[in-house]
Amino acid sequence: MKFRSKASVSAVLAATALLATPLSVASARDGSPGVRAEGRFLPPSPYFPPDAVTYDVTKVPVGAHITVVERTGARGTGIELAVSGLLPNRVYGAHVHTKPCGRVPEEAGPHYQHVKDPHQPSTDPAYANAANEIWLDFISDARGRGVAESAHDWRFRRGEARSVVIHDHGTMTDPGEAGTAGARLACLAVPFV
């Protein structure tokens, strides 16, 4: 299992400082525009999905909070994730997906891949890897907070990256299971650029 975690107090405080307004433009470190989305998880609605939806209220409780910031520039894309209100001391997987959140977890589509695997669902490590996808796995701290980041020298294809999905466990890397991280527990709609 491969995942990255940044659970230091300073990182959590810095991520918490990002929690101000939903779906607003954030400025990147190099001055380039980016996207910021946040929400409090709610169960799916029969009429329309909330921006932040939990499909498993035991593992991602109603009211838990998520913020995702995309920073873009000449050098590529950086994604930051911050969560609070989750179960403590637990490994979660998280990835950028191709479609917006829906009433059921599968509606978020597959993982976004910079170079698309012609065979879907993708479990080939040549395509399903942290360099070709956005992996944001994290370990929640004793208070249920977690942060993760991922940086790439490429940009999203417009309209093809639409959400971040939180999964049941860290992302696997072995052939035949690469990129898998268990059940889809929750989803945040993000209008990546």
C-alpha positions as CSV (number, residue, x, y, z in Angstrom):
1,M,0.0,0.0,0.0
2,K,1.3,3.4,-0.9
3,F,0.1,6.7,0.5
4,R,1.4,10.1,1.6
5,S,0.3,11.8,4.8
6,K,1.0,15.2,6.3
7,A,-0.6,15.3,9.7
8,S,1.5,17.8,11.6
9,V,-0.2,20.5,13.6
10,S,1.2,23.3,11.5
11,A,-0.1,21.6,8.3
12,V,-3.5,21.1,9.8
13,L,-3.7,24.7,11.0
14,A,-2.6,26.0,7.6
15,A,-5.2,23.8,5.9
16,T,-7.8,25.0,8.3
17,A,-7.0,28.5,7.4
18,L,-8.1,27.7,3.8
19,L,-11.7,27.1,5.0
20,A,-13.4,30.4,4.2
21,T,-15.7,30.4,1.1
22,P,-17.1,27.6,-1.1
23,L,-16.2,27.2,-4.7
24,S,-14.1,30.4,-5.1
25,V,-11.0,31.2,-7.0
26,A,-7.8,30.9,-5.1
27,S,-4.5,32.3,-6.2
28,A,-1.6,29.9,-6.7
29,R,1.8,30.3,-5.1
30,D,3.1,31.5,-8.4
31,G,0.2,33.9,-8.9
32,S,-1.7,31.6,-11.3
33,P,-5.5,31.1,-10.7
34,G,-6.8,27.9,-9.2
35,V,-10.0,26.5,-7.7
36,R,-11.1,26.0,-4.2
37,A,-14.1,23.9,-3.1
38,E,-15.3,22.9,0.3
39,G,-18.3,21.5,2.0
40,R,-19.8,19.7,4.9
41,F,-20.8,16.1,4.1
42,L,-24.5,15.3,3.8
43,P,-26.3,12.1,2.8
44,P,-27.4,11.8,-0.9
45,S,-30.7,13.5,-1.7
46,P,-33.3,11.9,-3.9
47,Y,-33.6,15.2,-5.8
48,F,-30.1,16.5,-6.2
49,P,-26.7,15.6,-4.7
50,P,-25.1,18.0,-2.3
51,D,-21.6,19.3,-3.2
52,A,-20.2,17.1,-0.4
53,V,-22.0,13.8,-0.1
54,T,-21.3,10.9,2.3
55,Y,-22.2,7.4,1.2
56,D,-21.1,5.8,4.5
57,V,-22.1,7.9,7.5
58,T,-20.2,5.7,9.8
59,K,-16.8,6.2,8.2
60,V,-17.5,9.8,6.9
61,P,-20.0,11.3,9.4
62,V,-22.6,13.8,8.4
63,G,-21.2,17.2,9.1
64,A,-17.5,16.2,8.5
65,H,-15.7,18.9,6.5
66,I,-13.6,18.9,3.4
67,T,-11.6,21.5,1.5
68,V,-9.8,21.0,-1.8
69,V,-7.6,23.6,-3.4
70,E,-6.2,23.4,-6.9
71,R,-3.2,25.6,-7.8
72,T,-2.1,25.8,-11.4
73,G,0.8,27.4,-13.1
74,A,3.5,27.1,-15.7
75,R,5.0,24.1,-13.8
76,G,1.7,22.2,-13.7
77,T,-0.9,21.4,-11.0
78,G,-0.9,21.1,-7.3
79,I,-3.8,19.8,-5.3
80,E,-4.3,20.2,-1.5
81,L,-6.9,18.4,0.6
82,A,-7.9,19.0,4.2
83,V,-10.6,17.1,6.1
84,S,-12.0,17.3,9.6
85,G,-14.6,15.4,11.6
86,L,-13.6,11.9,10.3
87,L,-12.9,8.8,12.3
88,P,-9.6,9.2,14.2
89,N,-6.3,7.5,13.4
90,R,-7.5,5.9,10.2
91,V,-6.1,5.5,6.7
92,Y,-8.3,6.9,3.9
93,G,-7.7,6.8,0.2
94,A,-8.6,9.8,-1.9
95,H,-8.4,10.5,-5.7
96,V,-9.6,13.0,-8.3
97,H,-12.4,11.4,-10.4
98,T,-13.8,12.3,-13.8
99,K,-17.4,13.1,-13.1
100,P,-19.3,15.1,-10.5
101,C,-20.7,13.4,-7.3
102,G,-24.0,11.7,-7.6
103,R,-26.7,10.0,-5.6
104,V,-24.7,6.7,-5.8
105,P,-20.9,6.5,-5.5
106,E,-20.3,5.1,-9.0
107,E,-21.7,8.3,-10.6
108,A,-18.3,10.0,-10.0
109,G,-16.7,7.9,-12.7
110,P,-13.2,6.5,-12.7
111,H,-10.0,8.2,-11.5
112,Y,-8.7,11.0,-13.7
113,Q,-5.7,9.8,-15.6
114,H,-3.2,12.1,-17.4
115,V,-2.6,9.3,-19.9
116,K,-5.7,7.2,-20.1
117,D,-5.6,3.5,-19.8
118,P,-7.4,2.0,-22.8
119,H,-8.7,-0.8,-20.5
120,Q,-11.1,0.3,-17.8
121,P,-11.4,0.0,-14.9
122,S,-7.7,0.7,-14.7
123,T,-5.6,-1.5,-12.4
124,D,-2.4,-1.6,-14.5
125,P,0.4,0.1,-12.5
126,A,1.6,1.6,-15.8
127,Y,-1.5,3.9,-15.8
128,A,-2.9,3.6,-12.2
129,N,-0.1,5.2,-10.3
130,A,0.5,8.4,-8.3
131,A,2.4,10.1,-11.3
132,N,-0.5,9.6,-13.7
133,E,-3.4,10.1,-11.3
134,I,-4.0,12.5,-8.4
135,W,-3.7,10.4,-5.2
136,L,-4.5,12.2,-1.9
137,D,-4.4,9.4,0.6
138,F,-4.1,10.5,4.3
139,I,-4.2,9.3,7.8
140,S,-6.6,11.1,10.1
141,D,-5.1,12.2,13.4
142,A,-6.5,11.6,16.9
143,R,-9.1,14.4,16.3
144,G,-10.2,13.1,12.9
145,R,-8.3,15.7,10.8
146,G,-6.1,14.9,7.9
147,V,-4.3,16.7,5.0
148,A,-2.7,15.6,1.8
149,E,-1.1,17.1,-1.3
150,S,-0.1,16.0,-4.8
151,A,1.9,17.9,-7.4
152,H,2.3,17.1,-11.1
153,D,4.0,18.7,-14.1
154,W,0.8,18.4,-16.1
155,R,-2.6,20.1,-16.1
156,F,-6.1,18.6,-16.2
157,R,-7.9,18.4,-19.6
158,R,-10.7,20.9,-19.3
159,G,-14.0,19.4,-18.0
160,E,-12.5,15.9,-17.4
161,A,-11.7,16.2,-13.7
162,R,-14.9,16.9,-11.6
163,S,-14.6,15.6,-8.1
164,V,-12.5,14.2,-5.2
165,V,-13.7,10.8,-3.8
166,I,-12.7,9.6,-0.4
167,H,-12.1,5.8,-0.3
168,D,-12.2,3.1,2.4
169,H,-8.4,2.5,2.6
170,G,-5.0,3.6,1.2
171,T,-4.4,3.1,-2.5
172,M,-3.0,-0.2,-3.6
173,T,0.0,-0.3,-6.1
174,D,0.3,-4.0,-7.1
175,P,-0.6,-5.2,-10.6
176,G,-4.3,-6.1,-10.9
177,E,-5.2,-3.9,-7.9
178,A,-3.2,-0.7,-8.6
179,G,-5.2,2.4,-8.0
180,T,-7.9,0.7,-6.0
181,A,-8.6,1.9,-2.5
182,G,-11.8,0.2,-1.5
183,A,-15.4,1.4,-1.3
184,R,-16.2,5.0,-2.2
185,L,-17.2,6.6,1.1
186,A,-17.7,10.3,0.2
187,C,-17.4,12.8,-2.6
188,L,-16.8,16.5,-3.1
189,A,-17.7,18.2,-6.4
190,V,-14.7,20.3,-7.6
191,P,-14.8,22.3,-10.8
192,F,-11.1,21.7,-11.6
193,V,-9.5,23.9,-14.4
